[in-house]
């Protein structure tokens, strides 16, 4: 059973940057594709970004491509989401996720979820 713990959320002004981290424990981190999803207020959960187990491939939602970057450090069992040029519509609870394959995680087929970290972007 893998546990995922996110950190790094908070308040940021539009146009600013924020970095989220997710530390995994209790599983073989480097055999899982990892992803980030978000739940905006009043909306459904949506895919943000995902990265393959080796970190050699990644996918992004159109809404964040070019502004967000997902990366991972398998030695630290950590996945990151670097958010740049943030917009008010990026306000959401951000969740870390783990799954078997990059395509599966991108499609929302996730085996493990974190508890989430809140991001507020003010205009």
N, C-alpha and C positions, 0 to 999 in steps of 0.2 A: 504494500500500500504506500503510494507516494504522497507526501505532503508538500504543498506549495505555499510559500509565504511571500506575499508582495509587499513592497515598500516604495517610498518615494513620492507618493501622491501629495497633493496640497493645492494651494492657490497660486495662480500664475496669471500675469496679464497677457492679453492678446499680443501675439508677435514674439512672445518670450519662449523659453525652453524649459523642459522638465525631463528628468530621467527616472524611469521606473526600473525596479529590480525585482526579481523573483528567485528565491532560493529554494531548491528542491532537496528533500531528504527522504530516506526510506525506500529508494528505488534506484535502478541503474539509469541515471540521468542521461548518459550518452547513447542510450538506445531509443530515446523518445524524441519525436519531433515536438517542438514547443510553440506555443502561440499566445497571442494577446487578443482578448475580446473586450468589448465595453458595453455598458448598459447606460445609455443616456436617460435623463429624467423623462418619464412618460413614454418611453419608447421601448422597443424590443432589443434584446442583446444582438450585437453585431460583431462580425469579424473585423479585426484590425490588421494583424500581421502574424506570420508564422515562419518558422525556420526549421530546416531539416536537422536530423540528429548530428550531422557532421558540421553544420553551419555553412554548407557550401551552396545552399539554395534557400530562397525565401520568397514569400508571397505577401502582397499588400492589398488592402482595400483601396479602391480608387480615391476615396476621400482623404487618404493619408499619404499616398504614394508621393515621394519627393520631399515630404516633411518629416516623416517618422522613419526610424531605422531600428530594426531588430537585430540583436546579436546574442551570442552565447559564449560562455566560458565553461567548457565541460570539466575542467580541473576544479572549478569552484562550484559546479552544479548550479549555475546561475544563468538566467536569461534576462536580457535587458531590453528596454524600449526607450530609445532616445527620441523625444518629441521636440520638434523645432517649429518655429513660426506657428504656434498654436492659435486656434481660433475659438471663439465662444462655443461653437458647435462641437468642440472636442470635450466639453464638460460631460463627465460620465464617471461611473465606477468602472475601473479597469481590472480585468481578471486574467490571471495567468492560467494556462492550460497545457496539458501534456497528452499526447496521443501517439499512435504507432507510426503513422506516415505523414509527410508534409501535406499531401493532398487531402488526407482524411481530416487532419486538424483544420485545414483551411475550410473544409466543408462543415465543420462543427462536430465532427465525430471525435469527441474528446473522452479520455479515460479518467483524467483527474483535473480538478479545478482548485484554484486558490480561493481565498476568502474575499479578495478584492481590495483595491485601494482607490480612494476618491480623488478625482482631479476636477478642480473648478477653474475655468478660464474666464476672466473678467474683461470686458471691453473697455 
